[in-house]
Amino acid sequence: MGWMANTDVQPPTTLFSVLGYVAKYVSKPEIKSQSYSDLQKLVLPYTNDRAPLLSFVSKMLNKLIGERDWSAQEVSHILLNLSVQESSRTFVTLDCRPENAQDDLIVLESGEIRAQRPPSRRYRDWVQNAPESADVANVTLFEWLQSWD
């Protein structure tokens, strides 16, 4: 048995109707996300009394995953395997905490994961291990990050 629903298909056949369809589609607003407090109000009545924290957290996580907003642009970039952003600048993560509180950086490049010492530690080692003939005393951390790192 076929689907007995009423369908209304009107393919755009003129340039004006195609432009009208595209303009209508592009200008559609996206639905606003619910706030965390609203999600909590939805989840709280369904929490289990025997393990309330576990029940609340698991239901909240499920709600967050299910209610995730995906923009059309984000979906198309993921499906077409395009980068989500491009930049003409390079960024360096510089941890300004004391060196003993800094952890190694985890770097992901070309599908490879590796650990790397923080830039401040690499700069310090570079200054200490430089040959005496090199004039490294006048090279600041900022200049080193721009040119030598």
C-alpha positions in Angstrom: 0.0 0.0 0.0 1.3 3.4 -0.9 1.6 6.5 1.3 -1.8 8.2 1.2 -0.6 11.6 2.4 -1.3 14.8 0.5 1.9 16.3 -0.9 2.3 19.6 -2.6 5.4 19.7 -4.7 6.1 22.9 -6.7 9.6 22.9 -8.2 10.8 26.5 -9.0 11.1 26.9 -12.7 12.0 30.5 -13.2 15.0 32.5 -12.1 12.7 34.7 -9.9 11.2 31.7 -8.1 14.6 30.1 -7.6 16.0 33.3 -6.1 12.8 33.6 -4.0 13.2 30.1 -2.7 16.9 30.6 -1.9 16.2 33.9 -0.1 13.4 32.4 1.9 15.6 29.4 2.9 18.7 31.4 3.8 16.8 34.0 5.8 15.0 31.3 8.0 16.1 31.9 11.6 17.5 29.1 13.6 15.8 27.9 16.7 17.3 29.3 19.9 18.9 26.8 22.3 17.3 26.2 25.7 19.2 27.5 28.6 20.9 25.1 31.1 18.4 26.1 33.8 15.5 25.3 31.5 17.0 21.9 30.7 17.5 21.2 34.4 13.8 22.0 35.0 12.9 19.5 32.3 15.1 16.8 33.7 14.5 17.2 37.5 11.0 15.6 37.6 12.4 12.4 36.0 15.4 11.8 38.2 15.6 8.5 40.1 15.2 8.8 43.9 17.7 6.0 44.7 20.6 7.6 42.8 19.6 11.2 42.2 23.0 12.6 41.3 23.8 9.8 38.8 20.3 9.9 37.4 20.3 13.7 37.0 23.8 13.9 35.5 23.1 11.1 33.0 19.7 12.6 32.0 21.2 16.0 31.7 24.0 14.8 29.5 21.5 12.9 27.3 19.5 16.1 27.0 22.5 18.2 26.1 23.5 15.7 23.4 20.0 15.5 22.0 19.4 19.2 22.1 22.7 20.2 20.5 22.2 23.0 17.9 23.9 22.4 14.6 23.9 25.2 12.1 23.4 24.4 8.5 26.9 25.8 7.8 28.5 23.6 10.4 26.8 20.5 9.1 27.8 21.2 5.5 31.4 21.9 6.5 31.6 18.6 8.4 29.9 16.6 5.6 32.1 18.1 2.9 35.2 17.7 5.0 36.0 21.5 4.9 37.8 23.3 7.6 35.5 25.3 9.8 37.8 28.2 10.0 40.9 29.5 8.3 43.3 32.1 9.5 46.2 34.1 8.0 47.8 34.2 11.5 49.5 31.6 13.5 48.7 31.2 17.2 51.0 30.1 20.0 49.6 28.9 23.3 51.7 30.6 26.1 51.1 29.5 29.6 51.9 32.3 32.0 51.8 30.2 35.2 55.0 29.4 37.0 57.1 26.8 35.1 56.6 24.2 37.8 52.8 24.4 37.3 53.0 24.0 33.5 52.2 20.8 31.8 53.5 19.6 28.4 51.4 20.7 25.5 49.5 18.0 23.5 49.9 18.9 19.8 47.8 17.4 17.0 49.2 18.0 13.5 48.6 16.0 10.4 46.7 13.3 12.3 49.7 12.8 14.6 49.5 13.4 18.4 52.7 14.3 20.3 53.7 16.0 23.5 55.7 19.2 23.4 57.4 21.3 26.1 55.7 24.7 26.7 57.2 27.6 24.7 58.6 29.3 27.8 60.6 26.2 28.7 61.8 25.7 25.1 62.9 29.4 25.0 64.8 29.0 28.3 66.6 25.8 27.0 67.4 27.6 23.7 69.0 30.5 25.6 71.0 28.2 27.9 72.2 25.8 25.1 73.1 28.5 22.6 76.7 28.7 21.6 78.6 31.6 23.2 79.2 33.2 19.8 75.4 33.6 19.3 74.0 36.8 20.6 70.9 35.4 22.2 70.8 37.7 25.2 69.0 40.4 23.2 66.4 38.0 21.8 63.1 38.3 23.8 60.6 35.5 24.2 58.3 37.4 21.8 60.9 37.7 19.1 61.9 34.0 19.6 58.3 32.9 19.2 57.9 35.0 16.0 61.2 34.0 14.3 63.0 31.0 15.9 60.5 28.7 17.4 
